[in-house]
Amino acid sequence: MSASTLEVGKKLVELCRKNRNVEAVDSLYSPDIHSVEAMSMPNMPKEMKGIKDVRKKNVDWIANHDIHSNEIMGPFPNGDRFIVHAKYDVTAKSGPMAGKRMQIEEGCLYTVKDGKIVKEEFFYDM
């Protein structure tokens, strides 16, 4: 039996609160995951498909930021989807923001099918 949307959401929130995003990808995401950012960024397209690229995106994010704190709220389920609200206090280690401390806030919408996250969508304003 597949995990419910709420169970998947709770596990994702638990792992993200511990900055274990890569573990979340490895254990909760479909191999065919579809990821949609609010915008393209240097070295990261707006959309990507497949576990390899989405995993790399998470590895790169963790490697390139000092995470001072996070606040991960949710999940808030509705059918086969759930929302998570996230706030981060980070300092970039590289790129144009290197050495700059910033607060990031985003809404995250996840779609679950057969107990795995098949789509993630991020909503934020840079």
C-alpha positions as CSV (number, residue, x, y, z in Angstrom):
1,M,0.0,0.0,0.0
2,S,1.3,3.5,-0.9
3,A,1.9,6.2,1.7
4,S,-0.8,8.8,1.8
5,T,-0.3,12.4,0.7
6,L,-0.3,13.5,4.3
7,E,2.3,10.8,5.3
8,V,4.6,11.8,2.5
9,G,4.1,15.5,3.4
10,K,4.9,14.9,7.1
11,K,8.1,12.9,6.2
12,L,9.2,15.6,3.8
13,V,8.7,18.4,6.4
14,E,10.6,16.3,9.0
15,L,13.6,15.8,6.8
16,C,13.7,19.4,5.5
17,R,13.6,20.8,9.0
18,K,16.8,18.8,9.6
19,N,18.3,20.1,6.3
20,R,18.2,16.5,5.0
21,N,16.8,17.6,1.6
22,V,18.8,15.1,-0.4
23,E,17.6,12.2,1.8
24,A,14.0,13.5,1.1
25,V,14.6,13.4,-2.6
26,D,16.1,9.9,-2.4
27,S,13.3,8.4,-0.3
28,L,10.2,10.3,-1.3
29,Y,10.5,11.4,-4.9
30,S,9.5,9.5,-8.0
31,P,12.3,8.7,-10.5
32,D,10.3,10.8,-13.0
33,I,9.9,13.9,-10.7
34,H,9.0,17.2,-12.4
35,S,10.4,20.3,-10.7
36,V,9.2,23.8,-11.5
37,E,11.0,26.9,-10.0
38,A,9.4,30.3,-10.1
39,M,12.2,31.4,-12.5
40,S,15.4,30.3,-14.2
41,M,18.6,31.1,-12.4
42,P,22.3,30.8,-13.4
43,N,23.1,27.1,-13.7
44,M,19.5,26.1,-13.0
45,P,16.6,26.0,-15.5
46,K,13.1,26.9,-14.5
47,E,12.0,23.3,-15.1
48,M,13.7,20.0,-14.8
49,K,12.6,16.4,-15.0
50,G,14.1,13.3,-13.5
51,I,15.5,12.3,-10.1
52,K,19.2,12.8,-11.2
53,D,18.8,16.5,-12.0
54,V,16.5,17.3,-9.0
55,R,18.9,15.5,-6.7
56,K,21.8,17.5,-8.0
57,K,19.9,20.7,-7.6
58,N,19.4,19.9,-3.9
59,V,23.0,18.8,-3.4
60,D,24.2,22.0,-5.0
61,W,21.9,24.2,-2.9
62,I,23.0,22.6,0.4
63,A,26.7,22.8,-0.7
64,N,26.5,26.5,-1.7
65,H,24.7,27.9,1.4
66,D,25.4,28.2,5.1
67,I,22.0,27.5,6.6
68,H,21.7,29.5,9.8
69,S,18.1,28.5,10.4
70,N,15.0,27.3,8.7
71,E,11.3,27.2,9.5
72,I,9.3,24.6,7.6
73,M,5.5,24.8,8.1
74,G,3.0,22.2,7.0
75,P,2.1,20.0,5.3
76,F,-1.3,21.4,4.3
77,P,-2.9,18.6,2.3
78,N,-5.7,18.7,-0.3
79,G,-6.4,15.5,-2.2
80,D,-3.2,14.3,-3.9
81,R,-1.3,17.6,-3.2
82,F,0.1,19.4,-0.2
83,I,1.6,22.8,0.5
84,V,4.7,23.6,2.6
85,H,5.7,27.1,3.6
86,A,9.4,27.6,4.1
87,K,11.6,30.3,5.5
88,Y,15.4,30.2,5.4
89,D,18.1,32.4,6.8
90,V,21.2,31.6,4.7
91,T,24.6,33.0,3.6
92,A,25.6,32.2,0.0
93,K,29.0,30.6,-0.3
94,S,29.4,31.2,-4.1
95,G,28.0,33.1,-7.0
96,P,26.9,36.7,-7.2
97,M,25.5,36.6,-3.7
98,A,28.6,35.0,-2.1
99,G,29.1,36.2,1.5
100,K,25.7,37.8,1.7
101,R,23.3,36.8,4.3
102,M,19.6,36.7,3.1
103,Q,16.2,35.6,4.2
104,I,14.3,33.4,1.7
105,E,10.6,32.7,2.0
106,E,8.7,30.4,-0.4
107,G,5.5,28.4,-0.9
108,C,6.0,24.8,-2.1
109,L,3.3,22.8,-3.8
110,Y,3.8,19.0,-4.1
111,T,1.8,16.4,-6.0
112,V,1.8,12.8,-4.8
113,K,1.1,9.7,-6.8
114,D,1.5,6.1,-5.6
115,G,3.2,7.3,-2.5
116,K,5.9,9.3,-4.2
117,I,6.2,13.0,-5.0
118,V,5.8,13.3,-8.8
119,K,5.8,17.1,-9.0
120,E,7.2,20.0,-7.0
121,E,6.5,23.7,-7.7
122,F,8.1,26.6,-5.9
123,F,6.6,30.1,-5.5
124,Y,8.8,33.0,-4.4
125,D,9.8,36.5,-5.2
126,M,13.5,37.3,-5.7
